[in-house]
Amino acid sequence: MKTSRRKFLNIALGTSFFGWIVSVIYPIFTYLKPPKIPEAVVNSIKAGTASDFPANSGKIVKFGRVPVLVIKTVEGNFRAFAGTCTHLDCIVQYRDDLKQIWCACHNGLYDLRGINVSGPPPRPLEEFAVDVQNDEIFITKKLS
């Protein structure tokens, strides 16, 4: 089968035009989609000093990219929980007047064991291990 010169030129120009389009668009897409960079896994952090926490108070600290609520109870014990509500991931806070963890978004309440007691939260907060050494507070992920 013999192809005409016109058909050959149309095929050659069409494929070279397609190749040119791909060579222009591909770098744009690779620039817009950044490469996957693995994030460092955080297993333990220093949350501050125990003397910075008055009794019956709470403070949000960063655990990598995750907020963690550190609480010092009336008795002086430390507790740490995930800082986001299990309902819609709102940031929770410690209410010293109620002695409970409170989510302001939908009025959800958790007790000092992280268990949901009222409101829409469907499950308890994730608990973190707290270790106080030489007045320094260390928070560690609990092993499941």
N, C-alpha and C positions, 0 to 999 in steps of 0.2 A: 504494500500500500504506500503510495507516494503522497507526501504532504506538500502543500504549496508553501512557497516562501512566506506568504502573508500569515498563514496559520502558524508556521514555525516561529516567526517574529512575535506574534501575539502570545504564544505560549511562553517564549523566552522572556519577554517583557513582563508578562503577568506574574511569573514565578519570581523574577528578580524584584518586582515591586512588592510582592508579598514578603519576600525575605527582608527587604529594606524596612517595611512596616514592623515586622517582628523585631528587627535589630534596634529600632527606635523605642518601641513600646516595652520590651522586656526589661531594659535597665530602669525605666520609670517605675514599673511594678516592683522590681526588686528593691528600689530605693524606698518606696512607700511602705513596704512590708519589712520591718527590721528583722535581723536574724534572731533566733532564739538564743538567749543568754541564760544559762541556768542561774537561779538565784541561790545565794548561800543559805543553807539550812540552819536556822537558829534553834538550838536546843536549850539554851540557858542564857539568862541576862542578869545584870546587876540592876536592881530597881531603885536603888538609893540606900539611905541609911535609916535604921529603925528610929533614930531620934528625930528624924524629919516628919514622922507620922505621929500626930497626936492620937490618943485613944479615941475610938468610935469615929474613925474617919476613913475615907477612901481616896484613891488617886489612880488615874489612868496612866499607864506606861506603855511604850511600844515594845512589842515582842517580835522583832523583825518588821513585818508589815502589818501585824495584827495588834489591835489594842487589847490590853489586859488590865482588868480592874484589880488593884491591890487594896485590901481592906485590913485595917487594924481594929480588932474588936474591942469592946469595953474592957474585957479581961486582959488585953494586950497581946492576943494571938494574931498572927497574920494569916490571911486567906487570899488566894488569887484565882480569878475566874476570867473566862473569855469576856472581853469588853463589848461584845455585840449580842443583842437580843436574838433568841432563836426564832422569833416570829418573822421580822423583816430586816434584821441586821442593823437596827438602830443602836447607837452607843448607849450603854447602860451607865448608871451612876449609883453611888452609895448614898442612901438617905439616912443620915444620922438620927433624925427624929423618929423614923420608923424602925431603924436598925435592920433594914432590908435593902436589897438591890432593886432599883426601879428603872423601868424603861419609860421614858417620857412620851414616846410616840403613841402608844396605845394603852398606857397605864398598867403595864405588866409588872408583877412583883415576883421576886425570887427571895428565898430565905438565905441565911448565911452559909448554907451548904450548897447553894446554887440551884436548889430545886424550885421549879416554878410553882407558886402558890395561888396566884390569881391573874386574871387577864388573858390575853390571847396566846402567850408563849406556849408552844406545843411540847417542849422538852427542856430539861435542865441545862444550865450553862456548863461548858467544859471547864473542869477544874485543873489548876496548875499546882505543882508542888512548890512550897515556899520554905526556904532554908535561911536562917539568920545566923551569920558567923561574924564575930567581932563587930557588931552593930551594922553590918552590911546585909542587905536583903538580896537573895538570889532566887530567881524564879526559873523553874524547869518544867518542861512538858512531862506530864505523867505518862508512863507507858501503859498502853491499853491491855 
